[in-house]
Amino acid sequence: MTDLVWKEDCDFYSRKAIHNHISKLRKKLRFEPDLPNYIESVSGIGYKFEHL
């Protein structure tokens, strides 16, 4: 998926960077522990944003 965004092959470091950014976004979007995650991982695809 990252090759579609950046037009290059995805290596370990760019996958790790994307994972870290998504993790930080999830923490910022979760205001209370009982709220759902707005960013969901989609196996084989990437991520999707779910809002209520």
N, C-alpha and C positions, 0 to 999 in steps of 0.2 A: 504494500500500500504506500509506503513512503516513497517508492520510486515514481509513483504517480504525482506526488506532491512536489518533490525536489528534483525529479528527472534524473535520478542516479540510484545506484544500487544501495541497499540498506545493509550496513554492517552492524557489528555488535554495539559499537559506541553510539550510533544514532538511534538504535532501538532502545538502548538504555536511557538516552536523553529523553526520548518520547515518553517512556514509562515514568521517568522522574517528573516530567512536566504534568502528565495526567494525574499522578499521585498528589502533587501540590494543588492542582485544580480541585480534585476531590475533597481535600482537606479544607480548602477555602469555601467551597460551596456547601459544606456540611456544617450548618450553624449549631445544630443540636445532635447528640448521639442517636436519638431515635428517628431522625429524618432519613429518608432513603438516599441512596447514592444517585446523583443525577447523571453521572457519566458511567455507562455500562460497557464492559468489554464484550466484544462480539468475536467469538472464536473464528479464526481464519480470515476475518475482515478488518477488524480494528476496534474502533470505539463508536458509541452513539450517545447522544445527549437525550435524556428523558426528562421532561418536566411535567409537573402536575397541573 
